Amino acid sequence: MADKMVLVVDDSRVARMMTRAAIAKLHPTWPIIEAASGEEALTAIALDRPDYVLLDVNMPGIGGMETARQLRSRCPAAVISLLTANIQDPVRHQAGEIGVGFMAKPLKDEALAQFLASELNPS
């Protein structure tokens, strides 16, 4: 599989570091970009188009759900998943409505591997 780019969006630096390390363990050559907020994520995609996006739900400013909506419209081919400790059914339902996945924190290696093996959405 050719190298793919991953965007990790989380207001917690520690969470971003842990997610980055888990991705790098599976795909050491893939570029990983980070954003600490929804606003940073939307700025980052103006420069780079990620193939995969993992984002937290609860962030200051533009929250993860709204960021996912905007990313979905701006990067329709990207595979997007929420990565959150907020595992309530309404959050899962909203994610499904906008066409993004859902993974619970703490991130499990098996779930990450399955996500990164997902086919990119057709444009």
N, C-alpha and C positions, 0 to 999 in steps of 0.2 A: 504494500500500500504506500503510495506517495505521501510525503510529509503533508500534514494538515495543520492549520493554525487553530489554536484554542484561545478563547477569551474567558478569563475568570473574573467575575464581578462580585465583590463582597466588601463591605465596609470594614471588616476585621482583617487586619494584616496577617494575623496568625492563621486564620481560615484560608486566606489566599496562598500563604506559604505551604500549608498542608496539602491543599488541592494541587498546587503546582508540583510539589514533590511526588504526589501520587500519579499525576499525568506523566511526568518525566520518567518515572519508573517503568511505565508501560510503553511510552514512546519517547525515548531520549532525544530524538532529533527534531521533534515537532516544536515549532515556535509557540511560545505561550506568552500572551499579553495579559496584563492585569489592569483592572480599574477598581477604584475604591468607592465608586458611586454609579448610579444610573447615568448621571450627566457625563462622567468620565467615559463610560462605556459607549455612549452615543458619539462622543468626540473621537474615541479610538477607532470606531468603525468607519469614520470618514477617511482615515488613513489606510487602514487594513480591513479586509473582509474576512472575518473568521469563518472557519468551517463548522466549528462547534463552540457553543456558549454555555457556560455554567454560571448561574447567578442566584444570589441570595434574594429572599423576598423582602425582608425587613431591613431597609436602609434609609438613612436620612435623605431628604430631597426626593428625587424621583425614585419611588420604590421599585422593587424587582418585577412586580406584575406589569406596571406601566412600561418599564424598560423593556420587558419581554415583548409587549405589544408593538412598541416602536421598532425593536430589533427585527421582529417578524416581518414588518412591512418594509424595512430598509435592507434587510439581508434575507430574502425569502428562501434561499437555498441552505441557509445555516440550520444545523440541528441544535435546538435550544432546549435546555432543561433548567428548571428551578432546582436549587440545591439549598434546602432549608430545614431548620428544626421545627418549623411551623407545619405540622403534618395534618392539619385539620381538613376535613372533607371539602369545605367550601374553597379552600386554596387549591386542592387537587382539581375540583370541578372547573374553577376559573382557568387553570393551566390547560386543561383539556379543551376548553372553549376557544382559546387562542392558539391552539396547536403547538403547545410546548410540553415537554416532559416534566417529570417530577421525581426527584431523588431526596431521600431524607438524610439529614446530618445526624451523626457523623457519617461521612462518605465511606461506603464499603468498596473495596477493590473490585469485587465482582460486578457491582452496579456501574462503576466507572468504566470498566473494560467493555461492558455491554453497550453503554452509551457511546463510547468512542468507536465502537464497531458499527454503529448505526449508519445506514446509508444517508447521504445528504438528501435533503428534500428537493424534489424537482422544482426548477424555477418556473 
